Amino acid sequence: MVDRSRGGQGRGATPRDLATRIARRQPADGFLRETFTLPRPAARAKAREFLEAWPKAAYMSGVESWRELPGDTIEFTMRRLPTAD
């Protein structure tokens, strides 16, 4: 039985809380992840910088997810393998 009497207060009250809880439950798939929240031009530059530092061919790096926030801000998660094989 689920207790719905709190009306959304407490644990998981905001989308960020929910995202944080879900991120903690991610399976141990071997990838390292970094999440950034930046204005759009800085987000593009950071993604390019990340991919130059950790090339996709060697580290299977890439943008795992992204979303647009108010104020032309982008929140995105980059992932890569810890070592190149």
C-alpha positions in Angstrom: 0.0 0.0 0.0 1.3 3.5 -0.9 0.8 6.4 1.5 -0.1 9.4 -0.6 -1.2 11.6 2.4 1.9 13.8 2.3 1.0 15.5 -1.0 4.5 15.5 -2.5 6.3 16.9 0.5 9.4 15.3 1.9 11.5 12.8 -0.1 11.5 13.5 -3.8 9.7 16.8 -3.6 11.5 18.4 -6.6 12.5 17.1 -10.0 16.2 17.5 -9.0 15.6 15.3 -6.0 14.1 12.7 -8.2 16.9 12.9 -10.7 19.5 12.6 -7.9 17.8 9.5 -6.5 17.6 7.9 -9.9 21.2 8.7 -10.7 22.3 6.9 -7.5 20.5 3.8 -8.6 22.3 3.6 -12.0 23.8 0.1 -12.6 27.5 -0.4 -12.3 28.1 -0.5 -16.1 31.7 0.7 -15.9 31.0 4.2 -17.2 32.1 7.4 -15.4 29.6 10.2 -15.6 29.8 13.9 -15.1 26.8 16.2 -15.1 27.1 19.9 -16.0 24.7 22.8 -15.9 25.8 25.7 -18.1 24.6 28.4 -20.4 24.1 27.0 -24.0 27.4 28.4 -25.5 29.5 27.2 -22.5 27.7 23.8 -22.6 28.7 23.4 -26.3 32.3 24.3 -25.4 32.4 21.9 -22.4 31.1 19.0 -24.5 33.7 19.7 -27.2 36.4 19.9 -24.6 35.2 16.6 -23.0 35.2 14.8 -26.3 38.6 16.1 -27.2 40.0 14.9 -23.9 38.3 11.6 -24.0 37.8 10.6 -27.7 34.8 8.5 -28.5 36.8 5.8 -30.4 39.0 5.1 -27.3 36.6 5.8 -24.4 33.1 5.3 -25.9 32.5 8.8 -24.6 29.4 10.9 -25.5 26.4 12.9 -24.2 24.3 10.5 -22.3 21.4 12.8 -21.6 20.5 16.5 -21.7 17.7 18.9 -21.0 17.0 22.5 -21.6 16.4 24.6 -18.4 14.9 28.2 -18.2 17.2 31.0 -19.1 18.8 29.2 -22.1 20.7 26.9 -19.7 21.5 23.3 -20.5 21.9 20.4 -18.1 23.8 17.5 -19.6 25.5 14.3 -18.6 28.7 13.1 -20.3 29.9 9.5 -20.0 33.1 7.7 -20.7 34.9 4.5 -19.9 37.7 5.0 -17.3 40.5 3.7 -19.5 41.1 3.2 -23.2 41.5 -0.4 -24.3 
